[in-house]
Amino acid sequence: MRLGACEPALVAAAAIALAACSGQRAGGPTPLVSIDGSSSVFPIAEAVAEEFLRGRERVHVTVGISGTGGGFQKFCLGESDIATASRPIKATEEATCAANGIEFIELPVALDGIAILVNPTNDWAHTITTAELRRLWEPDAHDRVLTWSQVRPRWPDRPVHLFGPGPDSGTFDHFTEVIVGRLGATRGDFTASEDDNVLVQGIARDALALGYFGFAYYRENQDRLKVLAVQADPERLPVSPTPESIHDGRYAPLSRPVFIYVRRAVADRDEVRAFVDFFLSDGITLLPEVGFVPLADEEYRLVRDRFRRNIIGTMFPDGISGVDMILAARLREATR
């Protein structure tokens, strides 16, 4: 993970004050842009903030990790300027924002995939089907599906140790919805964390591990992990997550757009508008470096237009945000 010289010991527990790395002098009022939310989207926000701060000594940016759900909790209380999210805002979260007088501008910024990972010493699993993933992760599997052979009979009769995001994670929400078939439905007997680095370390140290998290974190740690190809359709070959398969939708249903949400009340502050404008222009060039897939040029034009016109609300009232849906069509409809 690309954290740079200011990495704290526990990233999930504290915001990263990136201005401290850029020569910002202490004392006196300093314009602040506060960002919090998804661990999956953190590498984008952190990389963009680092570049944005170059040459800007009078701006302070903090980037925290509370998970998508935790980030929305803070955002809807007015405690952050920007929420990062690996799924669209939920109706319940939108209602909380409304109850607190918080309006927001929803901006898709990149594409990501959810990678299925095992330890590199695992020499039996190379592919997995969505049906096998469901059998492994559904609530009925709790204390019942405990070995690799119960997932696929020719796999060894050895324990399977599971690692995955916690319930505040947007990756958890997307995975449970598209794999298990019901938002938030999962077995409970697995190692859970909203910090993807914890999951990376767990899988890298355990020969019997299987877990899932964002593709960007796999890319940053691919020398320590092994990724499985996923077969969603019995009539088609398994597909590994790559920038190309995520972009063209072949890595379905585990591809999705990721987002930033900007509080309308702060969107016209000079430092916030400058940061978001930078994110949607120069920041795009940083996406491949941190393992994310850029949107199409036409989609970015529509996203920039959405921000310029301060269009509030979500484009995803149904909560569906898979890459197989037409993002550009939703953007065009929402920016009329």
Secondary structure, 3 states (H helix, E strand, C coil): CCCHHHCCCCHHHCCEEHHHHHCCCCCCCCCEEEEEECCCCHHHHHHHHHHHHCCCCCCEEEEEECHHHHHHHHHCCCCCCEEEECCCCCHHHHHHHHHCCCCEEEEEEEEEEEEEEECCCCCCCCEEEHHHHHHHHCHHHCCCCCEHHHHCCCCCCCECEEEECCCCCHHHHHHHHHHHCCCCCCCCCCEECCCHHHHHHHHHHCCCEEEEEEHHHHHHCCCCCEECEEECCCCCCCECCCHHHHHCCCCCCCEEEEEEEEEHHHCCCHHHHHHHHHHCCHHHHHCHHHCCECCCHHHHHHHHHHHHCCCCECCCCCCCCCCCCCHHHHHHHHCC
